[in-house]
Amino acid sequence: MTKTMLLEQLIEKNHGYLLTALAEKNQISRTYVMKYVKAHSMEKVAQGIYIADDVWPDELFILQIRNPSVIFSGETALYLHGLIDREYTEVCITVPNGYNATRLKRDNVRVKYVPKEIHSMGVCDVPSISGNIVRAYDKERCICELIKDRKKYEIQNFQTAVKDYMSRKEKNLSRLLEYAEKLKIRDEVMKYVEVLV
């Protein structure tokens, strides 16, 4: 397989994105990548990330590639899971305590810090709006965080998400209560479970 064919395969696999780091892992030099980018009029959307001219930039996917430690949370994760019907107003992420998120905050990303022990609890892969796979908290972690921080959410989003989750067949109440226990909000979560299930 030629280098060009391999790059085209990588681009197709990544929904129109060419990642320099991924090309290098496949023994393709940066010089060759730059020649390919120029020859195919690809747009640079971030350091080492290029997109084909017929692809719409996916802000969540790009943010995730540039910051592998971030996990989408809050309204962003609720929207990705279909638990709220209105698109998020700002990108919400969670990072471990001590993470330097200065650049992210400058880019108007809402950053939440949590202890390292619970940072990766409930992480799953979900498709972004453009179909790229990103890391977000699962539905159960989202609902726990929603109940814990309910005063920070619009009442309509809060009610829609909780009712929608509790009415779904694929909900996992044992996982929900396990997370609630670890987040020290089991009693609050149980109130919603008892009323809505």
VENQUILIN-V210094 format. One line per field, one symbol per residue. phi: phi as a letter, one per 20 degrees, with the letter a starting at -180 (. if undefined). psi: psi as a letter, one per 20 degrees, with the letter a starting at -180 (. if undefined). burial: I if it has 9 or more other ideal C-beta (glycine too) atoms within 8 Angstrom, else O. A space follows every 50 residues. Layout:
phi: ???
psi: ???
burial: ???
//
This chain:
phi: .ffffffffffffdlndddgfffffeldffgfffffgffdleeedagmcc cffddegdgfffffffcfffcfblgffgffemeceefgebfdcccfgnfe dgffffemeedddcggfdgefnfbecffgeneecebffgffgffffffdg fedfgffffgffffffeffefcfffgfffgffemcgfffggfffede
psi: prggggghgggghkljpooghhghhkkpqhghghgggghjlqppirojpq qqijpppohgggggghmhiqppabhghgghikiqipqqhqpprpqqpipo kghghhjkpppppqqhhigjpkprpqpahjjqprprqrgghggghgggkh iiqqhgggggggggghiqhjqnhhgghgghghjlkgggghghghhi.
burial: OOOOOIIOIIIOOIIIIIIIOIIIOOOIOOOIIOOIIOOOOIOOOOOOII IIOOIOOIOIIIIIIOIOOIIIIIIIIIIIIOIIOOOIOOIIIIIIOOOO IOOIIOOOIOIIIIOOOIIOIIIOOIOIOOOIOIIIIIIIIIIIIIIIOO OOIOOOIIOIIIIIIIOOOOIOOOIIIOIIOOIOIIOIIIOIIOOIO
//
